[in-house]
Amino acid sequence: MAIYKAAKLLSRSFSSLSSRPLRVCVVGSGPAGFYTAEKMLKAHEEAEVDILDRLPMPFGLVRSGVAPDHPETKIVTNQFTRVAQNERCSFFGNVSLGSSVSLSELRDMYHVVVLAYGAESDRVLGISGEELAGIHSAREFVWWYNGHPDCSNMAPDLKSVDTAVILGQGNVTLDIARVLLRPTTELAKTDIASHALSALEESSIRKVYLVGRRGPVQAACTAKELREVLGIKDLYVHIDEDDLRTTPADEEELKNNRIRRRIHELLSKAAISGTSHPSPGQREIHFVFFRKPDKFIGSDERSGHVAGVRLEKTILKESVHPGKQAAEGTGQYEDLECGLVLKSIGYKSVLVDGLPFDLQKGVVPNYRGRVLSCASEDLAQVEEGLYVCGWLKRGPTGIIATNLYCAEETEHPHLPWQSQAGRQGLQQLLDSRNVRAVPFSAWEKIDNEEKQRASLRSKPREKLTRWEELLEVAAK
Ligand code: NAP
């Protein structure tokens, strides 16, 4: 392959670069961005790394995506803070790629631009009724309970409904199910946004359905997260035992995958333990398999609001991908009543001007992180000095640590570089546009304020969730 050879010739380990200053810009301050910055700083003592983020605070998915009851996952921010405090590293919060500065401007100012801004949009189902009120993407809901300033006004209705349906059975689904079903006294000790905690304290949601288009063998979650949901205090768990029967094709999948076997065991155990009916007022979780959403049903009483989901029963068929079975509709339908729907079917990256994108795969076309000019392997050229890392590079899958390997894999060029404007050029450009960048020291003011506010409530942090407030505290 031509690209492979070209990339091999141009690339070599970053550690062997000469001692000339190298201006690096990393866009996105989540795990992929910080691991990349750390790698750059360690590998070359002359590298100057600027990390841009459209939010006034760093850490991306660690702050806005990781569930509030998973504090151990957030410890990695200590490591990222040390990276940001390195004298050769600068953080530019409140700087948006596309509106504050364009990709071509960044490429003119820096030798290396690494895009690590993740996946901030949602896959859609494309079925009738998807626009009804009461239907949200999982991302919006997660951002809401994590205090992301873009979703602090979301106000999902948890008060006038008793049933929620979550479509998809990945780990994000399990995070949301825990937040909806865990006792709020437990959530109160976390860094959950206070607006979300208040709404959950008043929530009337008692039943949560997790709907998967395939079977228990294919559920996309992991064992630790499943155990946590099944272990929620005083929760009635319903799993249809018939769904747990496996076919030879399922057995083949199980044989090759220890995680899938563990999930199947946990679900099988949960299906036969516990009571056969919920006790009055008990919260319930229902695992629904072999059902795909066909359309959303509008309410007669509340015009424009969702009242249910029509599901089509599915069977599994061998797919084009060997060893992977696909769900196929059977033409049999059933309706599931609900007042809240959360579509947890995966995230999607947002495009920026001048960046090639493979719409089919939902990633920037790349060879080991080097951006290619188009998705077609035969026609693609390597885009000099432009790289991707994280979800933008490989799609919205994997845990935080996956980004460490992803950053490691990204190859960097050995090119004779010209002197570039770098940090100074960026600052001048932002000043000329009246963009008020938030440096890391200003984030530390936000951080202190959040911790101080939390000290009165025995929680780790009370997040500031509004743009004005965040910028105001940052500017103090
Ligand atoms: P995911 O793991 O890809 O799960 C997506 C789910 O949506 C799957 O069940 C998938 O079913 C289903 N789906 C996709 N398209 C659908 C459609 N058109 N109709 C019906 N169902 C559809 O994605 P995720 O849950 O958003 O998680 C993203 C990544 O973050 C994952 O790698 C996850 O492990 C990670 N994460 C980890 C943690 C943690 O470690 N605690 C927490 C949150 C997220 P199919 O399998 O049939 O496609």
Residues whose N, C-alpha, C, O or C-beta is under 5 A from the ligand:
A	BS01	NAP	L167 G168 Q169 G170 N171 V172 T173 R213 R214 Q218 A220 E225 S344 I345 G346 Y347 P396 T397 G398 I399
